[in-house]
Amino acid sequence: MRMIENETSLLLEVMVQAKTWVLSKHFDGFPKDSDFQLKTEELPEPKDGEVLLEAVFLSVDPYMRPFSRVRMKEGEVMIGTQVAKVIQSKNPAFPVGSHVVGRCGWRTHTLSDGTGLVPIMAEWPQDVSLSLALGTIGMPGLTALYGIEEVLGLQKGETLLVNAAAGAVGSVVGQIAKIKGCKVVGSTGSDAKVAFLKELGFDEAFNYKTVGSLEEALKKAAPEGYDCMFENVGGSFSSVALHQMKNFGRIAVCGSISVYNDSTPQEGPYPHLTMIFKQIKMEGFMQSRWEHKNPESLKRLVGWLKEGKIQSREHVTKALRRCQLLSWGCCRETTSERPSSQSEHGVEDSISNNNYHIHLNMKDEQYTGTDTYRMREDMRSFISTVTEDAFSLLCSTCNSTCDQQRSRLLTPPHQSRPSAIQQDSSACYPEYTFSSAGIMVHEVTDLDDFQKQLKNAGDKLVMVDFTAVWCGPCKQISPYFHELAAEYTNVVFLKVDVDDAEASVCGYVHEANREQWDVSASCEINCMPTFVVYRAGKKLEELSGANREKLLEMLKKHM
């Protein structure tokens, strides 16, 4: 239990509970929802030498897939690294308010004796997100650096091949190689990622899923062959690439994501003859081998980042419930050397395969006496077990879903006014969940994209859902909106998050002043969710505060 002083100098008691994702069953093939279980654990006060940590960012990395079977028992908290804030301390090495990196796993709070905790470096730039301590200025960046310098010994003028090149490690590998004056060729799994690699300065990049022949693509990118290869994938890609290596080539083996989801090990083909005749050196490694060099290496990475020599792209999402979804995505993204049958708006392509981070929205702000209900909802939001597209309206009594309409669940984070709903629910309702697999609802974040979607729809009906993560009815109606998308495939379904989308989108759709648009002050939208129906670029109807029946009625009316 900890005490938080509010604005009126009163003390609020907040029970410290850790929400944890537990591996309930070892993966058999691709991970499933049933392989995990969300649990709650009450934590005691820290003893002498201990600290209480509150997670700020969690990492979701492909290595977790094979490591979980080797290093975990069923029933243990899912492994993983996090950036955490010290909220209580009886260890002088970790003062309250400081941040650390630790292998705490998928949990919101951790009681630690300090073993394995690494303080965020004192030279950390103020304008750089701490999430990069799990990416470019963390384990992935160090892996890239040590693979290039310690394993490959990459020299100026040499040619380097990187597969899974748009990933957290591969993207840094390519950029460091360019700093060293090398030619860099990257392989990745989509045209968008090819463009991304070009932005990073890769000399050549190709989409392995669309090239007619991988062998020909490798030859075209580097007719002279490759001095070095940074191997992240394994499988058939490696077998083909091995033949494109130069004599005395070097290969650094960092990962093998093509086989992470295999139930039984793959066999052959065997590369021995090629390696013998070309005298190729292949070495597997983990960055922990050079852990003693980390302080100086991290400073080098920070320096390159500040100089603009290294760029970083992240996918950051909020709430612990997203861990499952992202873990599926990072394992699926480049798991095979063949095209995926996943929908273009499904899990695979809705998630960047660069850096996966979960931002645990445990606010630094102090809660006032009038906001105690919001504090309760913020804490309890971690209990939700539904996927990204299936938000739930939680019952204040039992944490199950309320199947009734109400005006608000929480106060929007950017507003101070109290919510219209502060009291507990008087009744409990059956849980309502929805599987989002294969459903296509396009999320719009900028005006150009919105206008493009309207134009591409032609004469098709377009339904737009204006939603907000803090809005109870939005959470309640969102699963049904996706159900409609599954049933009415001849209708284009768009979603706009009013907190994430550009103001111009909201202003355009609702014919308000684009420059002055603000959800909290809008004269047109005074209720969430709001649905708008379009056809041929013309707005046909707008419906605010809809329930399931009214939403279906509006849709059928314009079919």
Secondary structure, 3 states (H helix, E strand, C coil): CEEEECCCCCEEEECCEEEEEEECCCCCCCCCHHHEEEEEEECCCCCCCCEEEEEEEEECCCCHHHHHHHHCCCCCECCCCEEEEEEEECCCCCCCCCEEEECCCCECEEEECCCCCEECCCCCCCCCCHHHHHCCCCHHHHHHHHHHHHHHCCCCCCEEEECCCCCHHHHHHHHHHHHCCCEEEEEECCHHHHHHHHHHCCCEEEECCCCCCHHHHHHHHCCCCEEEEEECCCHHHHHHHHCCEEEEEEEEECCCHHHCCCCCCCCCCCCHHHHHHHCCEEEECCHHHHHHHHHHHHHHHHHHHHHCCCCCCEEEEECCCHHHHHHHHHHHCCCCCCCCCCCCCCCCCCCCCCEEEEECCCCCCCCCHHHHHHHHHHHHHHHCCCCCCCCCCECCCCCCECCCCCCCCCCCCCCCCCCCCCCCCCCCCCCCCCCCCCCCCEEECCHHHHHHHHHHHCCCEEEEEEECCCCHHHHHHHHHHHHHHHHCCCCEEEEEECCCCCHHHHHHHCCCCCCCCCHHHCCCCCCCCEEEEEECCEEEEEEECCCHHHHHHHHHHCC
